[in-house]
Amino acid sequence: MTACLFGTYDRDHSANRLLRLALAGAGFAVRELHEPLGGAAHLRSRSLARLVARWAGAARRLARRWRAVGGSPPLVVVGFGGQLDVLLARALCRPRAGLVFAPLVGLVETLVDDRGVFRPGGAWARALGALDRWTLRAADLVLADTASHAACFAEQGAPAERLGVWHLGAEPEFLVPQAAAARGRRVLFYGTCLPLHGVETIIAAAAELGSRAEVVLLGDGPERVRLEALARELRAPVTWRAPVPLAALPAELAAAAVALGVFGGGRKAAVVVPNKVYQAAAAGRPLVTRDGPGLREVLEPGVHCLACPPADPAALAAAIARLLDDPALAARLGRAARARVLERFAPERQAAALAALLRERLGLVAAEEAPRRAADA
């Protein structure tokens, strides 16, 4: 059976890369009907309107391409960033074997609750809330990245019977064994400086640690200018570096004595497990991240990582210092984290988990899997 990845999604985002990999690993022939839309990192109401206009043009092109597709009805899959795409797919993509939506995050929790782009309760927030509800009801199956996040989607209007939990896991690049080559007391964070990440907490912790740690912030984003000013104000000894390609991140992690996750104080940060957490764990690096129900579905604090309360620079500084001062503990946590990912969240495990969800919820079996099921009967 063919799985058609449909829409204007970001092909390079980890969530979509992992979804594509899992579909192929589950035995589906993966086809992409993709029209790039471009980023929208600094959304405001007027730029959002322009984004919708660009999307309308992409939708017309997607409609033409869908009409040209032949063969048996495919499973249609809409990934991260596809809120408008899933509504288009529901109306356009017929006949189909099923429609799956893997949103990763909702629009309200990102643009209102987390980034504060739009005022809570305002007209734009209400419109985005309505769009979230429509999109979560449009698909036959909605994939949430944690059970905690699935509960949030249910509150936003997703029918419980259409929700499934599919943890993202880590890309293969981070599972290739690399010898640890930690440089001194280097502490690494990489990301896009979004509120979810809690970089201000990292900067305040770096100010408290002083010369006891070498904190490297790798990345860029809408908060970068404000965060650089905060670092100067606190006299935090941090080093800012430009983003690097994903292929270079395993080497960056190998050079870090401690890897950092996210530390935002919002609900979104509590229920998601960001890709950097999976990646650091897969690479076997000592990890500190914020505690929360989402994390505890994947890693156990004290066994696979150290966890601290959100937005708590003192707790973060103490956790970093503990790992830097106790290399044996750091190594033990790193080994346990890697073993956990290999056991539960490696690509082949995630492919099997996705295949099971599609079989149980939608009755769909990839052609390559059917003979095995017949043999087991």
FENCORNOR-V446477 format. One line per field, one symbol per residue. phi: phi as a letter, one per 20 degrees, with the letter a starting at -180 (. if undefined). burial: I if it has 16 or more other C-alpha atoms within 10 Angstrom, else O. A space follows every 50 residues. Layout:
phi: ???
burial: ???
This chain:
phi: .eddfcpdgefefgfffffffffffeoeeedddccfdnfbfdgcgfffff fffffgfffffffffffefdnfgefecddgndgfffffffeeecfbercd cdfmbefffeedfeemfcfgnffffffffffgffffeeefbdedfbfffg fffffeoffgfdecdcffmcfggeefgcffcgemdfddccrdleggfmff ffffffffflffbdedddqbqfegfffffffffelefddecffcfgfefg ffffeefbddecbfeefgffdecfgffgfffffmefccbffrffgffdcd gnddadccfflcgfffgfffffffecgffgfffffffffffffdcfgfff ffffgfffffedmdcfgfegfffffff
burial: IIIIIIIIIIIOOIIIOIIIIIIIIIIIIIOOIIIOIOOOOOIOOOOOOO IOOOIOOIIOOIOOOIOOOOOOIIIIIIIIIIIIIIIIIIOOIOOIIIII IIIIIIIIIIIIIIIOIIOOOOOIIIOIIOIIIIIIIIIIIIIIIIIIII OIIIOIIIIOOIIIIIIIIIIOOIIOOOOIOIOOIIIIIIIIIIIIIIII IIIIIIIIIIOIIIIIIIIIOOIIOOOIOOIOOOOIIIOIOOIOOOOOII IIIIIIIIIIIIIIIIOIIIIIIIIIIIIIIIIIIIIIIIIIIIIIOIII IOOIIIIIIIIIIIIIIOIIIOIIOOOOIIIIIIIIIIIIIIOOIIIIII IIIIIIIIOOOIOIIIOOOOOOOOOOO
